[in-house]
Amino acid sequence: MLSEIFRFKAPNFAKLRRYGFEKKGGEYVFRSPICEAQFLLTVRVREDGAVETELLDALTEEPYTLHLVEAATGEFVGRVRGEFESTLIKIAEACFEREVFQSAVTKELIARVREKYGDGPEYLWEKFPDNAIWRRKDNRKWYGAVLTVACGKLGLPGGGNVEILDVRADPAEIDLLVDGVRIFRGWHMNKRHWIALPLDGSIPLAELENFLEESWHIAGER
């Protein structure tokens, strides 16, 4: 339940404090009675964004955990689970912000696109929440996409996933640009018009910005 509620979200610590969280050491702590004060819910948010909870029976001060057991049923446990989940959803909506991508390069690129073009990433696919696009304001054409793909799909060494930037490029130059090491043909895009660039630090940020700027111009010409 926790992983779903706080998936792709990062805490805004100023908002946590305004909500009522208290900073204690390396974490922010919030306590709230639920179920007519039969239970005391404690929510802890660490500085790395991890969220932990504890639910205590108000009378016995013993931990209550049935609400976390999927197989546990019944009217009472259902009510506890509902109020527990509702409280966490309110905290997530009030104090957390969407943060899908993990790469420092991706985060910095998103910030620079927002500053230069005034565009934030658009998340278009419910089934693929870790993919996003940028599009021009005038003609609504895409000029960039940030996608999360398996390293093996691009032929990159190692396992796991990598975040990539898809941008438009001059078709006459794509064969010269693509080297299968730093620059690849567009992923899930027309490979005659798009290239893919790993956002793993192998390409300097300034170079990524140049590719993105050219893509922005190309999208405006068509």
C-alpha positions in Angstrom: 0.0 0.0 0.0 2.8 2.4 0.9 4.7 1.8 -2.3 1.6 2.5 -4.4 0.6 5.7 -2.6 4.0 7.2 -2.6 5.2 5.8 -5.9 7.0 8.3 -8.1 6.7 11.0 -5.4 9.3 13.0 -3.4 8.6 14.9 -0.2 8.5 18.6 0.0 9.9 19.2 3.4 8.5 22.7 3.8 5.0 21.4 3.0 5.5 18.6 5.5 6.2 21.1 8.2 3.2 23.2 7.3 1.1 20.0 7.4 2.1 19.4 11.0 5.2 17.1 10.7 8.0 17.7 13.3 11.6 17.4 12.3 13.3 14.9 14.7 16.9 14.1 13.7 17.0 12.8 10.2 13.3 12.4 9.8 9.9 14.2 9.8 7.3 12.7 12.2 3.5 13.2 12.1 1.0 11.6 14.5 -2.7 11.4 14.1 -5.5 9.5 15.8 -7.8 7.5 13.5 -10.9 5.4 13.9 -12.4 7.6 16.6 -9.0 7.7 18.4 -8.9 3.9 18.9 -5.6 4.0 17.1 -2.6 6.3 16.9 -1.0 6.5 13.5 2.6 7.7 13.3 4.1 8.6 9.9 7.8 9.0 9.5 9.4 10.5 6.3 13.1 10.2 6.1 15.3 12.7 4.3 15.9 10.2 1.5 12.1 10.2 0.9 11.4 6.8 2.5 8.0 6.6 4.3 7.4 4.4 7.3 4.3 4.0 9.4 3.3 2.6 12.8 -0.2 2.0 14.1 -0.7 1.6 17.8 -3.8 0.5 19.7 -4.6 3.5 21.9 -5.5 1.4 24.9 -2.8 -1.3 24.9 -0.2 0.7 23.1 0.6 -2.5 21.2 1.3 -2.4 17.4 -1.7 -3.2 15.1 -0.8 -4.8 11.8 -3.9 -6.5 10.4 -4.6 -3.6 8.1 -1.4 -4.4 6.3 -2.4 -8.1 5.8 -4.1 -8.4 2.4 -5.9 -11.6 3.4 -7.4 -10.0 6.6 -11.1 -9.3 6.1 -14.0 -8.1 8.1 -15.8 -4.8 8.8 -13.5 -3.6 11.5 -10.2 -4.3 9.8 -11.7 -2.8 6.6 -12.5 0.4 8.4 -9.0 0.6 10.0 -7.4 0.0 6.6 -9.7 2.6 4.9 -8.8 5.4 7.4 -5.1 4.4 7.4 -5.0 4.6 3.6 -7.1 7.8 3.5 -4.7 9.6 5.9 -1.7 8.6 3.8 -3.3 9.7 0.6 -4.0 13.1 2.0 -0.4 13.4 3.1 0.8 12.4 -0.3 -1.4 14.9 -2.0 -0.6 17.7 0.3 3.1 17.2 1.0 4.7 15.2 -1.9 5.5 16.2 -5.5 5.7 14.0 -8.5 9.3 12.8 -9.2 9.4 10.0 -11.7 12.9 10.0 -12.9 15.9 9.1 -10.7 18.9 10.1 -12.8 20.5 13.4 -11.7 21.1 14.2 -15.4 17.4 13.7 -16.1 16.3 15.9 -13.2 18.7 18.7 -14.2 17.5 18.5 -17.8 13.9 18.7 -16.8 14.7 21.8 -14.8 16.5 23.5 -17.6 13.7 22.7 -20.1 11.2 24.3 -17.7 13.4 27.3 -17.4 14.2 27.8 -21.1 11.0 26.7 -22.8 8.5 26.9 -20.0 7.5 23.3 -20.6 7.1 20.6 -18.0 7.1 16.9 -18.8 3.8 15.4 -19.8 3.0 11.9 -18.7 0.7 10.5 -21.3 0.6 6.8 -20.7 -1.0 5.3 -17.6 0.6 1.9 -18.3 4.1 3.6 -18.6 4.2 6.1 -15.8 8.0 6.5 -16.1 7.8 7.9 -19.6 7.1 11.5 -20.5 7.3 13.9 -23.4 7.8 17.6 -24.1 5.9 19.4 -26.9 6.0 22.9 -28.4 3.2 25.3 -27.3 2.5 26.6 -30.8 2.0 23.4 -32.9 1.8 20.8 -30.1 4.5 18.7 -31.8 6.8 16.7 -29.6 10.4 17.8 -29.5 11.6 15.5 -26.7 10.8 12.4 -24.8 12.3 10.9 -21.6 11.8 7.2 -21.5 12.9 4.4 -19.2 14.1 1.3 -21.0 16.1 -1.8 -20.2 19.8 -1.4 -20.8 19.8 -4.5 -22.9 17.3 -3.1 -25.3 19.8 -0.5 -26.5 22.8 -2.9 -26.3 24.2 -1.1 -23.2 26.2 -3.3 -20.8 24.9 -4.3 -17.5 21.3 -5.1 -16.3 18.6 -2.8 -15.0 17.1 0.2 -16.7 18.4 3.5 -18.1 16.6 6.8 -18.7 17.1 8.1 -22.2 16.3 11.2 -24.1 14.6 10.9 -27.6 15.0 14.0 -29.8 14.5 14.9 -33.4 17.5 15.1 -35.7 18.3 16.0 -39.3 17.7 12.7 -41.2 20.8 13.5 -43.3 23.0 13.5 -40.2 21.5 10.5 -38.2 23.7 7.9 -39.9 26.8 9.9 -38.9 25.6 10.6 -35.4 24.5 7.1 -34.4 27.5 5.1 -33.0 25.7 2.5 -30.8 27.7 3.6 -27.8 26.6 7.1 -26.9 24.0 7.8 -29.6 21.3 5.4 -30.8 18.4 5.4 -33.2 15.2 6.7 -31.7 13.6 4.4 -29.3 9.9 3.8 -30.1 10.2 6.7 -32.6 10.7 7.0 -36.3 14.3 5.9 -36.6 14.8 8.1 -39.7 14.0 11.3 -37.7 14.8 10.6 -34.0 17.9 9.6 -32.0 18.1 8.3 -28.5 20.7 9.6 -25.9 21.3 7.8 -22.6 20.9 10.1 -19.5 23.5 8.3 -17.5 26.2 10.9 -17.6 28.0 9.6 -20.7 26.9 12.6 -22.6 27.6 16.1 -21.1 24.5 18.1 -20.1 25.5 20.9 -22.5 25.6 18.5 -25.4 22.2 17.1 -24.5 20.8 20.7 -24.3 22.2 21.4 -27.8 20.5 18.3 -29.2 17.2 19.3 -27.5 17.4 22.8 -28.9 17.9 21.5 -32.4 15.0 19.2 -31.9 12.8 22.1 -30.7 13.6 24.0 -33.9 13.0 21.0 -36.2 9.6 20.4 -34.5 8.7 24.0 -35.3 9.5 23.6 -39.0 7.2 20.8 -39.7 
